[in-house]
Amino acid sequence: MNNFSYVKAGTVAAAIKALSTKGASLHAGGTDLLGCIRDQVQTVNKVVSISGIKELMGVSAKPDGGLKIGALTTIAEIAGHATIRDRYGVLAQAAADVASPQLRNQGTIGGNLCQRPRCWYFRGDFHCARKGGELCFAIEGENQYHAIYGGGPCFFVHPSDTAVALVALQAQLRIAGPAGVKPVSVENFFVAPDKILVKENILAPNEILTEIHLPPVAGRMRSSYRKIRARRAWDFALTSVAVVLQYQAETVGRARIVLGGVGPYPWRVEAAEKLLAGKKIDAALAAAAGKAAAEGASPLRDNGYKVQMVQGAIEESLLALA
Ligand SMILES: Cc1cc2nc3c(=O)[nH]c(=O)nc-3n(C[C@H](O)[C@H](O)[C@H](O)COP(=O)(O)OP(=O)(O)OC[C@H]3O[C@@H](n4cnc5c(N)ncnc54)[C@H](O)[C@@H]3O)c2cc1C
């Protein structure tokens, strides 16, 4: 590990200032950052900790009936929060499915959205395209865990469970930087590898994700998060699906279906969503929605199994919610 200096920022403004020099990296819970430094995924000469900034912690009600979640709120707190469990079940379930109890107690929601990819070439001793090299080694190499949607020139999958739920819920983010605070929808936060290859979101090095805003729940909404992983202990998603259904009487008014573990950012399947609008879910419709989502996939040599997983996970989620 390289030597680095350490700054514990007391305010967001102080953190932005400290992050404004080359080689500085933000530290929240540290569960991902320290692994990245150790594995030399990124070169860091200054670590700027925001972990003591109280205004970034906790969940509070908004005047419009929605919720504000500070970026330093732990994943455990989100998984156990009564209002989130009651109204935004998809997010509570996704948070409960993250890693292990220790990691959920230490890791923050901001860090979960900003964590780096888990691709073994990126994390390993390979100078891959995402690290400034010329090739994505997954194209010809071991690609069983890689992207089946949106891949190329790099085929990593976004590792965050909570991001998938937040896209389904149409959450809004607040980003603080030298020019002030700006709002951005979580859908526009992530970037595709064919647009920017070396980072996964729009943040500049001296910008900080400060808050996540959940819209108020209007009418009857049902939601769920289903995660498929290789083993029952902590593991990243092979495939996951977040579903949010807004009901009008017995039919679906509006649906959001978002996939995790299969693309470089939470992958919305609008073809499946459109099939559900105005209809009552039954076995045939659930199967058709799964099939519509699967039709958009482009698997690599060893990850074709994910296509069937997507199809089955959507079908099962819809039937369980209905
Ligand atoms: C063994 C293991 C298993 C895991 N399994 C899962 C899993 O199943 N599902 C899942 O979703 N995740 C999983 N994770 C990832 C884990 O959830 C993340 O490490 C954690 O959420 C990161 O939060 P943190 O506060 O520790 O972030 P840090 O490690 O402090 O930061 C992570 C990255 O985000 C940046 N960052 C952090 N906060 C902010 C902010 N507010 N604004 C801007 N940038 C920021 C940092 O600079 C750094 O690059 C796993 C991790 C490990 C080590």
PDBQT file of the ligand as one rigid body, heavy atoms in Angstrom, charges set to zero:
ROOT
HETATM    1  C1  LIG A 401     -16.813  -8.634   1.319  1.00  0.00    +0.000 C 
HETATM    2  C2  LIG A 401     -17.731  -7.609   0.735  1.00  0.00    +0.000 A 
HETATM    3  C3  LIG A 401     -18.983  -8.003   0.280  1.00  0.00    +0.000 A 
HETATM    4  C4  LIG A 401     -19.855  -7.041  -0.257  1.00  0.00    +0.000 A 
HETATM    5  N1  LIG A 401     -21.087  -7.431  -0.725  1.00  0.00    +0.000 NA
HETATM    6  C5  LIG A 401     -21.939  -6.492  -1.227  1.00  0.00    +0.000 A 
HETATM    7  C6  LIG A 401     -23.229  -6.845  -1.705  1.00  0.00    +0.000 A 
HETATM    8  O1  LIG A 401     -23.641  -7.987  -1.663  1.00  0.00    +0.000 OA
HETATM    9  N2  LIG A 401     -24.015  -5.864  -2.205  1.00  0.00    +0.000 N 
HETATM   10  C7  LIG A 401     -23.614  -4.550  -2.261  1.00  0.00    +0.000 A 
HETATM   11  O2  LIG A 401     -24.379  -3.689  -2.703  1.00  0.00    +0.000 OA
HETATM   12  N3  LIG A 401     -22.386  -4.203  -1.815  1.00  0.00    +0.000 NA
HETATM   13  C8  LIG A 401     -21.568  -5.125  -1.294  1.00  0.00    +0.000 A 
HETATM   14  N4  LIG A 401     -20.339  -4.764  -0.843  1.00  0.00    +0.000 N 
HETATM   15  C9  LIG A 401     -19.925  -3.384  -0.961  1.00  0.00    +0.000 C 
HETATM   16  C10 LIG A 401     -20.208  -2.620   0.304  1.00  0.00    +0.000 C 
HETATM   17  O3  LIG A 401     -21.588  -2.510   0.449  1.00  0.00    +0.000 OA
HETATM   18  C11 LIG A 401     -19.543  -1.288   0.121  1.00  0.00    +0.000 C 
HETATM   19  O4  LIG A 401     -18.191  -1.521   0.411  1.00  0.00    +0.000 OA
HETATM   20  C12 LIG A 401     -20.070  -0.225   1.046  1.00  0.00    +0.000 C 
HETATM   21  O5  LIG A 401     -21.413   0.038   0.818  1.00  0.00    +0.000 OA
HETATM   22  C13 LIG A 401     -19.282   1.049   0.797  1.00  0.00    +0.000 C 
HETATM   23  O6  LIG A 401     -19.659   1.994   1.770  1.00  0.00    +0.000 OA
HETATM   24  P1  LIG A 401     -18.526   2.760   2.588  1.00  0.00    +0.000 P 
HETATM   25  O7  LIG A 401     -19.241   3.800   3.371  1.00  0.00    +0.000 OA
HETATM   26  O8  LIG A 401     -17.689   1.812   3.362  1.00  0.00    +0.000 OA
HETATM   27  O9  LIG A 401     -17.731   3.410   1.386  1.00  0.00    +0.000 OA
HETATM   28  P2  LIG A 401     -16.170   3.744   1.260  1.00  0.00    +0.000 P 
HETATM   29  O10 LIG A 401     -15.381   2.507   1.195  1.00  0.00    +0.000 OA
HETATM   30  O11 LIG A 401     -15.777   4.763   2.256  1.00  0.00    +0.000 OA
HETATM   31  O12 LIG A 401     -16.218   4.420  -0.186  1.00  0.00    +0.000 OA
HETATM   32  C14 LIG A 401     -16.461   3.647  -1.336  1.00  0.00    +0.000 C 
HETATM   33  C15 LIG A 401     -16.246   4.516  -2.579  1.00  0.00    +0.000 C 
HETATM   34  O13 LIG A 401     -17.265   5.488  -2.671  1.00  0.00    +0.000 OA
HETATM   35  C16 LIG A 401     -16.745   6.820  -2.565  1.00  0.00    +0.000 C 
HETATM   36  N5  LIG A 401     -17.694   7.515  -1.693  1.00  0.00    +0.000 N 
HETATM   37  C17 LIG A 401     -18.174   7.063  -0.522  1.00  0.00    +0.000 A 
HETATM   38  N6  LIG A 401     -19.104   7.912  -0.034  1.00  0.00    +0.000 NA
HETATM   39  C18 LIG A 401     -19.203   8.916  -0.930  1.00  0.00    +0.000 A 
HETATM   40  C19 LIG A 401     -19.989  10.107  -0.987  1.00  0.00    +0.000 A 
HETATM   41  N7  LIG A 401     -20.865  10.410  -0.023  1.00  0.00    +0.000 N 
HETATM   42  N8  LIG A 401     -19.825  10.946  -2.042  1.00  0.00    +0.000 NA
HETATM   43  C20 LIG A 401     -18.917  10.631  -3.019  1.00  0.00    +0.000 A 
HETATM   44  N9  LIG A 401     -18.158   9.523  -3.027  1.00  0.00    +0.000 NA
HETATM   45  C21 LIG A 401     -18.303   8.666  -1.990  1.00  0.00    +0.000 A 
HETATM   46  C22 LIG A 401     -15.343   6.653  -1.978  1.00  0.00    +0.000 C 
HETATM   47  O14 LIG A 401     -14.472   7.663  -2.400  1.00  0.00    +0.000 OA
HETATM   48  C23 LIG A 401     -14.934   5.294  -2.528  1.00  0.00    +0.000 C 
HETATM   49  O15 LIG A 401     -14.472   5.405  -3.850  1.00  0.00    +0.000 OA
HETATM   50  C24 LIG A 401     -19.454  -5.693  -0.295  1.00  0.00    +0.000 A 
HETATM   51  C25 LIG A 401     -18.195  -5.304   0.180  1.00  0.00    +0.000 A 
HETATM   52  C26 LIG A 401     -17.341  -6.246   0.680  1.00  0.00    +0.000 A 
HETATM   53  C27 LIG A 401     -15.987  -5.789   1.190  1.00  0.00    +0.000 C 
ENDROOT
TORSDOF 0
